[in-house]
């Protein structure tokens, strides 16, 4: 089960006790924000995109949207998200629980600048009813992110 992969990852870091599981779904930004009692922008949503040689993950603020021009300028590809079946197979977590923790090997992870507005954010931990609160340094380190990037736009 995917939540177990996420829990095992945080267990190896000695912080499994910080993983939260809910009796309600947190599969969308809105549901996660409601379950946690925080603004939706603080949900660190994980977006999965096709690449020439597989896939990659980008974590962004809950209110951010991919800016196609910025994405193409950065990656020299058109932004194309994975299907639900591809996500489970390629990443190792189901839609609604996708996160960079306990994922399949070799998947590049990036963090979008939209997250830098917050001291802490809440990514999922592998299931559609889980989260963990991390500060930005922890998020960068624990996600094994390659770099901070700017590929999103915020609502006006």
N, C-alpha and C positions, 0 to 999 in steps of 0.2 A: 504494500500500500504506500502511496506517495507521501502521506504525512509521516510515515515511519522513516522514510529516507531523509526528510527534512529534520525530524527529531534526532535521528542518528547523527546527522551532520553537526547539529548544535550540541549534542551530547559529547561529541569528540572535542568540542571547544570549551566544554564545562559550563554551558549556559542553557541547557535544555529546559531548565525551570522557567526561563523567560518566554518560552513558546506558549501561546494562548490558543485554545480551541473553543469554539462556540457551539451552542445548541442551535444556532441559526446560520443560514448561509452568509458567507462573506465573499461570494464569488464575483461580485461587481464592486466597483469603487463605492457606489451608493450604499450597498448592503454592508460592506466592510466598515465604512464610516459610521453607519448606524450601530453595528455590533460593538464598535470600539468607543462610540461617543465622541468622535473627533470630526473635524471638517474633512470633506472628501479629498481635498488637495493634498493632505498628509498621507494618503494611501499611496504607497510606492507600487504602482502597477507595473507588471512585467510583460513587455510586448515581445513576441517572437516573430522574427523575420527570416525569410529565405535569403541565402547567400549563394554565391557561385559554387561553393563547396560544402553546403549544408545549411546551417542556420546560426543565428545569433540572438541574444537577448538584450533588450534595452529597458532599463528601469526608468520610469518617469513619474512625475507628480500626477496625482489622480485627476487634476483638472487640465493637464497638458494634452496636446494633440500633436501627432507627428506632422512636421512641416516638410512636405514632399521635396521642395527645393533644397532645404538644408540637408535632408537625408541623402539626396542624390549627390550633392556637392561633397559630402563627407565620405560616402561609401561607393560612389560611382555606379550605383544600382538604383533601380526603381524600388520603392518600398513595397514589398509584397509579404503580407503576413502568412504564417503557416495556417493550414486548416486544423480543425480540432483533432482529427486523426493523426496528422503530422506532428502536432504538438506533443501528444502523449508518446508517440513512437520516438521522436527525435530528441525531445527535452527530457522526458521521463516523468513529467507531472501532467495532470489533466487540466483542461481549461478551467479557470476559476481558482486554481491553486498554483499556477505557474509562478515559479520563483527561481532565483539563481542558486539555491541551496540544495545539495544532494541531487544534482542534475547529472545527466550523462556526460562522459568525458569529452573534452575538446571543444566545448561550446564557448565562444567569446561572449563576454558580458561587458556592457557599457552602462554608465550612469548618466542620465541627462541632467543638465544644469538646472532644470526646473525644480529639482529636489532641494537645491541649495538654499531655498527660502526658509527651510525649516531646520530646527535643531535635531529633531527626531522624526522618523517616518516609520510606516508600518507596511512592510512587504508580507506577502503570504508565506507559508512554510510548507507548501506541497499539497494542500487540500483546499476545498472551497469553503472551509469553515475554520481557518487558522490564520494566525499573524504573529509577528514578533516586533517589538519596538526597538529600533536601532538608531544610534546617532550616525551622522554621515561618515565618520571615520570607520565605525564598525561596519556600516553598509558596504563601504568600498573594500575593506579588508575581507569580510566574510563572503561577499559575493565574488571575490577574486576578479573584480572589475579591471579591465585593461586601462580605462581612462574615463575622465569626465568629458562628455561631448555636448554639443548644442544642436539638437535636431528637432526640437519641439517648439510649439507656439502655445502661449497661454491665452485664456479667454480675455476678451477686451472689456 
